[in-house]
């Protein structure tokens, strides 16, 4: 009896191993995928976990570090040697430090306050390590280095800037928007946004114009390249920064998407904004665009059924520059001159609406 049980168990084990080999042979990438997942889990470690496991950490005990996080820099490392990248759309910040390993924060744990930080991750590769901060809101990082340490503070944009604006280039990535004759809305939106950014950059560079210690203007952009951004991420950027104005740039189309004689510029606004601020902002955009483009007015349009308009907590305007389904307007919108004129109209609208 005992011999039969052992024999049966041997057969079961052999069959299980054989089935495993068949699966691996049929799906050759499965084994490497599993290994890569384990390696990724090991490599991508939560720095908060490292902090909690470190006996040398004194976050709550160090009153001088309230609102700050302190990192120990590798010997000879300077602030300029690191790569700092903010991602306001994702409420994130990454700091890449050359030459450090995955064990760096075991030896040199971070000290300070985790206020505003929802989570941190530490990635390593051959060149060094990258700390990825996930924040609860959009903050401007203030980073200073002193005596071999790096000090990071997270400051609300409204504490640093008199005026905050969010500009949204519609669509992007696989979401091409409207299209006609091989021309895609997402590209026209981005082209105009970049030209608007050039003008706004000059304004931002003016700095503190009224001597109150704050910068005059800060502009955030939902995208500056060809990537798809979720609608909630777009409007959340405006809401999380406490923006004074939210401008979304789009190109219009006929409902059918067919070529048409219909042309002109329209601007959508939030009717539910009972203060009238959204309508006033949209009206300013329409007036300035009509002036700069010499286009036909299609008027102001209620946009409350549009998610980014409905959820915006500040005056919001969605500018439809022209119709991609109109051959003449489509050709104009592809030219540098017309895009610059559109950008100028939008720039004038922002500056006027902010009272600058």
Protein Blocks (a to p, Z undefined) as FASTA:
>chain_A
ZZmmmmmmmmmmmmmmmmmmmmmmmmmmlmmmmmmmmmmmmmmccfklmmmmpmkbcfkl
mmmlgoiacddddehiafklpccdddfknopacdddehiafklmmmmcceddfehiabdc
ddddfkbccdddddfbdcddddddeehiacdddddfklmpmbdcddddeeeijlnbjaee
hiafklmmmmmmmmmmmmmmmmmmnopanonopafbdcddfbfcdcdddfklmmmmmmmn
opabdcdddddddfklpacfbecddddddfklmnommmmmmmmmmmmmmmmnopacebja
dfklpmklmmpcbdcddddfbafkbmklmmmmmpmklmmmmmmmmmmmmmmmnoZZ
